[in-house]
Amino acid sequence: MGEEAETVLIRIRAAMPALRPSERRIAEEFTGDPAAAANLSIAELAARCETSTTSVVRFYQRMGYAHYKDFRIDLTRAVAREELATSSLPEVSGDIDRHDSLEGIVSKVAMNETLSIADTARALDIEALGEAVALLLGARRIDTFGVGASALVGLDLQTKLSRIGRTAINWHDAHAAWTSAATLDGTCVAVAVSHTGATTDTVEFLAIARASGASTVAITNFRESPLAGAADVTLTTAARETRFRSGALGSRIAQLMVVDCLFTGVAQASYDASMEALRNTYAVVHDRAVHKRG
């Protein structure tokens, strides 16, 4: 899919960490209520965001548009795509609020995670995914690392790879991860997960692994992040985060989707061996569970 399949909203969200304060306010206006923002003139948008019309022009040019009209057309199309993707869900709007009912929370979380997956599927670079699959297929050993919620994603990848006979190790401690990374070589692959791509411990892990000669793969939401800079291959999510960012709502589900695509690609490329390994690992766990119940 790649850049040509991305919607303008995906590009805006991906660019937000690097935007100037005035441009960020414009970005937040578009991502907060894109349908309404698409109907604003340049002057109206500048007034609402307390900035200049020059800043608005600079913003849409940064998003890759020569004319505001084209930007608004693509924004309207992006809104239509989102409405289609969530047409089966209850109609909700806005971020999670302190006054929301549990029913409202369920609806908003479902909306957020559905759109995070849909956006990631649209934005995921298939060529990069293929490169990552090839690296994992040829690896003697695969080390994974992340911090916080991203650590759970790294563990998920390690567990899945182990089930199909791949030698994979997940590190939950930064110092242990760095030590391991320093022992890797050209036959190994290091996979790091970070939504922001700026988590110092995670960036350091990938940098050490690369310096040791290992191939490196990053899973992050931002292509221009330090983590992506330390990676040979970057797999980009397009997650939506709410003010409950510490809960890693949209980012975690988007990362898990990328991990599932990566694992499935590896398993399919070694289909017979992977299917046999999956049958064997299922059988040994199932038999033990039945034996204990008996």
C-alpha positions as CSV (number, residue, x, y, z in Angstrom):
1,M,0.0,0.0,0.0
2,G,2.4,2.7,1.1
3,E,2.2,6.4,0.8
4,E,-0.1,6.5,-2.2
5,A,-2.7,4.6,-0.2
6,E,-2.5,6.9,2.8
7,T,-5.3,9.3,3.5
8,V,-4.5,12.9,4.3
9,L,-5.7,12.3,7.9
10,I,-3.1,9.5,8.3
11,R,-0.4,11.9,7.0
12,I,-1.5,14.6,9.3
13,R,-1.4,12.4,12.4
14,A,2.0,11.0,11.4
15,A,3.5,14.5,11.0
16,M,2.1,16.0,14.3
17,P,5.2,15.4,16.5
18,A,7.4,17.4,14.2
19,L,5.0,20.3,13.6
20,R,5.5,23.8,14.8
21,P,3.0,24.9,17.6
22,S,0.9,26.9,15.1
23,E,0.8,24.1,12.6
24,R,0.0,21.6,15.3
25,R,-3.1,23.6,16.2
26,I,-4.2,23.4,12.6
27,A,-3.5,19.7,12.6
28,E,-5.6,19.2,15.8
29,E,-8.4,21.1,14.2
30,F,-8.5,18.7,11.2
31,T,-8.1,15.5,13.2
32,G,-10.5,16.6,15.9
33,D,-13.5,17.2,13.5
34,P,-12.3,16.7,9.9
35,A,-15.8,17.0,8.4
36,A,-16.4,20.4,9.9
37,A,-12.8,21.6,9.3
38,A,-13.1,20.7,5.6
39,N,-15.8,23.3,5.2
40,L,-13.6,26.2,6.6
41,S,-11.9,28.7,4.4
42,I,-8.2,29.5,4.9
43,A,-9.1,32.7,6.8
44,E,-11.7,30.9,8.9
45,L,-9.3,28.2,9.8
46,A,-6.5,30.6,10.7
47,A,-8.9,32.6,13.0
48,R,-10.1,29.4,14.7
49,C,-6.5,28.2,15.3
50,E,-5.3,31.6,16.4
51,T,-2.6,31.7,13.7
52,S,-2.0,33.3,10.3
53,T,-3.2,32.4,6.9
54,T,0.5,31.9,6.0
55,S,0.7,29.2,8.6
56,V,-2.3,27.5,7.0
57,V,-0.8,27.6,3.6
58,R,2.5,26.3,4.9
59,F,0.7,23.5,6.7
60,Y,-1.2,22.1,3.6
61,Q,1.9,22.5,1.5
62,R,3.8,20.4,4.1
63,M,1.1,17.8,3.7
64,G,1.9,17.6,0.0
65,Y,-0.6,19.9,-1.6
66,A,-0.1,22.9,-3.8
67,H,-3.7,24.1,-3.5
68,Y,-6.0,24.3,-0.5
69,K,-8.9,23.1,-2.7
70,D,-7.1,19.8,-3.4
71,F,-6.4,19.4,0.3
72,R,-10.0,19.9,1.2
73,I,-11.2,17.4,-1.5
74,D,-8.9,14.7,-0.2
75,L,-9.9,15.5,3.4
76,T,-13.6,15.0,2.5
77,R,-12.7,11.7,0.8
78,A,-10.9,10.6,3.9
79,V,-13.9,11.4,6.1
80,A,-16.1,9.4,3.8
81,R,-13.8,6.4,4.0
82,E,-13.8,6.6,7.8
83,E,-17.6,6.8,7.9
84,L,-17.8,3.7,5.6
85,A,-15.3,1.8,7.8
86,T,-17.3,2.4,11.0
87,S,-20.8,2.3,9.5
88,S,-21.6,-0.9,11.5
89,L,-20.7,0.7,14.8
90,P,-22.9,2.9,17.0
91,E,-22.6,6.6,16.1
92,V,-20.3,8.5,18.5
93,S,-18.3,11.6,18.3
94,G,-15.4,13.2,20.3
95,D,-12.9,11.9,22.7
96,I,-13.6,9.9,25.8
97,D,-15.1,12.3,28.4
98,R,-15.5,12.2,32.1
99,H,-19.2,12.1,31.7
100,D,-19.4,9.2,29.3
101,S,-21.4,6.1,30.2
102,L,-19.8,2.7,30.0
103,E,-21.9,2.2,26.9
104,G,-20.4,5.3,25.4
105,I,-16.9,4.3,26.4
106,V,-17.3,0.9,24.7
107,S,-18.5,2.6,21.5
108,K,-15.7,5.2,21.5
109,V,-13.0,2.6,22.2
110,A,-14.4,0.3,19.4
111,M,-14.4,3.3,17.0
112,N,-10.8,4.3,17.9
113,E,-9.5,0.8,17.6
114,T,-11.4,0.0,14.4
115,L,-10.1,3.1,12.7
116,S,-6.5,2.5,14.0
117,I,-6.5,-0.9,12.3
118,A,-8.1,0.4,9.1
119,D,-5.6,3.2,8.9
120,T,-2.7,1.0,9.6
121,A,-3.8,-1.5,6.9
122,R,-4.0,1.4,4.4
123,A,-0.6,2.9,5.4
124,L,1.4,-0.2,5.9
125,D,4.3,-0.4,3.4
126,I,3.9,-3.9,1.8
127,E,7.4,-3.7,0.3
128,A,8.9,-3.0,3.8
129,L,6.8,-5.8,5.2
130,G,8.2,-8.2,2.7
131,E,11.7,-7.1,3.5
132,A,11.0,-7.7,7.2
133,V,9.6,-11.1,6.6
134,A,12.7,-12.0,4.5
135,L,15.0,-10.9,7.4
136,L,13.1,-13.0,10.0
137,L,13.0,-16.0,7.7
138,G,16.8,-15.9,7.3
139,A,17.6,-15.1,10.9
140,R,19.5,-17.5,13.2
141,R,18.0,-15.6,16.2
142,I,15.5,-12.8,16.6
143,D,15.5,-10.5,19.6
144,T,12.5,-8.3,20.4
145,F,12.2,-5.4,22.8
146,G,9.8,-2.6,23.8
147,V,8.9,-0.6,26.9
148,G,5.5,-0.4,28.6
149,A,2.6,-1.5,26.4
150,S,5.1,-2.0,23.5
151,A,6.8,-4.6,25.6
152,L,3.6,-6.7,25.4
153,V,3.7,-6.4,21.6
154,G,7.3,-7.6,21.5
155,L,6.4,-10.5,23.7
156,D,3.5,-11.4,21.4
157,L,5.8,-11.5,18.4
158,Q,8.4,-13.6,20.3
159,T,5.7,-16.1,21.4
160,K,4.3,-16.5,17.9
161,L,7.7,-17.0,16.3
162,S,8.6,-19.6,18.9
163,R,5.5,-21.5,18.1
164,I,6.7,-22.1,14.6
165,G,10.2,-23.1,15.6
166,R,12.0,-19.8,15.2
167,T,14.6,-19.0,17.8
168,A,13.2,-15.8,19.3
169,I,14.0,-14.0,22.6
170,N,12.0,-11.1,24.2
171,W,13.7,-8.8,26.6
172,H,11.7,-6.9,29.3
173,D,14.7,-5.2,30.9
174,A,16.6,-2.5,29.0
175,H,20.1,-3.3,30.4
176,A,19.6,-7.0,29.5
177,A,18.3,-6.0,26.1
178,W,21.4,-3.8,25.5
179,T,23.7,-6.6,26.6
180,S,22.1,-9.1,24.3
181,A,22.1,-6.6,21.4
182,A,25.9,-6.2,21.8
183,T,26.3,-10.0,21.2
184,L,24.3,-10.1,18.0
185,D,25.9,-10.5,14.6
186,G,25.0,-10.5,10.9
187,T,22.9,-13.7,11.2
188,C,20.5,-12.1,13.8
189,V,17.6,-9.7,13.7
190,A,16.6,-7.2,16.3
191,V,13.0,-6.0,16.4
192,A,12.0,-2.9,18.4
193,V,8.5,-1.6,19.1
194,S,7.7,2.0,20.1
195,H,4.6,4.1,19.3
196,T,6.5,7.4,19.4
197,G,9.8,6.0,18.1
198,A,11.5,8.2,20.6
199,T,11.7,5.9,23.7
200,T,15.4,6.2,24.6
201,D,15.9,2.6,25.8
202,T,14.3,1.2,22.7
203,V,16.2,3.4,20.3
204,E,19.5,2.4,22.1
205,F,18.6,-1.3,21.8
206,L,18.2,-1.0,18.0
207,A,21.3,1.2,17.7
208,I,23.5,-1.3,19.6
209,A,22.1,-4.2,17.6
210,R,22.9,-2.5,14.3
211,A,26.4,-1.5,15.4
212,S,26.9,-5.2,16.2
213,G,26.0,-6.2,12.7
214,A,22.5,-7.4,13.1
215,S,19.6,-6.4,10.8
216,T,17.2,-4.1,12.5
217,V,13.4,-3.7,12.3
218,A,11.3,-1.0,13.8
219,I,7.6,-0.9,14.5
220,T,6.5,2.7,15.1
221,N,3.9,5.3,14.3
222,F,6.4,7.8,13.0
223,R,8.7,7.4,10.0
224,E,10.9,10.3,10.9
225,S,11.5,9.1,14.5
226,P,14.9,8.2,16.0
227,L,13.9,4.6,16.2
228,A,13.2,4.5,12.4
229,G,16.6,6.1,11.9
230,A,18.2,3.1,13.6
231,A,16.3,0.6,11.6
232,D,17.1,-1.1,8.3
233,V,13.3,-1.7,7.8
234,T,10.5,0.4,9.3
235,L,6.9,-0.9,9.6
236,T,4.7,2.1,10.3
237,T,1.4,2.0,12.2
238,A,-1.3,4.7,11.8
239,A,-2.8,4.6,15.3
240,R,-5.2,7.1,16.8
241,E,-4.6,8.1,20.4
242,T,-7.0,9.7,22.8
243,R,-6.2,11.8,25.9
244,F,-6.0,8.4,27.6
245,R,-2.6,8.0,25.8
246,S,-1.0,6.2,28.8
247,G,-3.5,3.4,28.2
248,A,-2.0,2.9,24.7
249,L,-5.4,2.2,23.2
250,G,-5.1,2.7,19.5
251,S,-1.3,2.2,19.3
252,R,-1.2,-1.2,20.9
253,I,-4.0,-2.7,18.7
254,A,-2.3,-1.2,15.6
255,Q,1.1,-2.7,16.6
256,L,-0.4,-6.1,17.2
257,M,-2.0,-6.0,13.8
258,V,1.5,-5.3,12.2
259,V,2.9,-8.1,14.3
260,D,0.2,-10.5,13.1
261,C,1.0,-9.6,9.5
262,L,4.7,-10.1,10.1
263,F,4.2,-13.4,11.8
264,T,1.8,-14.7,9.2
265,G,4.1,-13.7,6.4
266,V,6.9,-15.7,8.0
267,A,4.7,-18.7,8.7
268,Q,3.3,-18.7,5.1
269,A,6.8,-18.5,3.6
270,S,7.7,-21.7,5.5
271,Y,4.2,-23.1,5.3
272,D,4.8,-26.9,5.7
273,A,7.3,-26.5,8.6
274,S,5.2,-23.8,10.3
275,M,2.0,-25.8,10.1
276,E,3.6,-28.9,11.5
277,A,5.1,-26.8,14.3
278,L,1.8,-25.2,15.1
279,R,0.1,-28.6,15.2
280,N,2.8,-30.0,17.5
281,T,2.8,-27.0,19.9
282,Y,-1.0,-27.1,20.1
283,A,-1.0,-30.8,20.7
284,V,1.5,-30.7,23.6
285,V,-0.3,-27.9,25.4
286,H,-3.8,-29.4,24.8
287,D,-2.7,-32.9,26.0
288,R,-1.2,-31.5,29.2
289,A,-4.4,-29.4,29.8
290,V,-6.7,-32.4,29.3
291,H,-4.4,-34.6,31.5
292,K,-4.6,-32.1,34.3
293,R,-8.3,-31.8,34.2
294,G,-8.7,-35.6,34.1
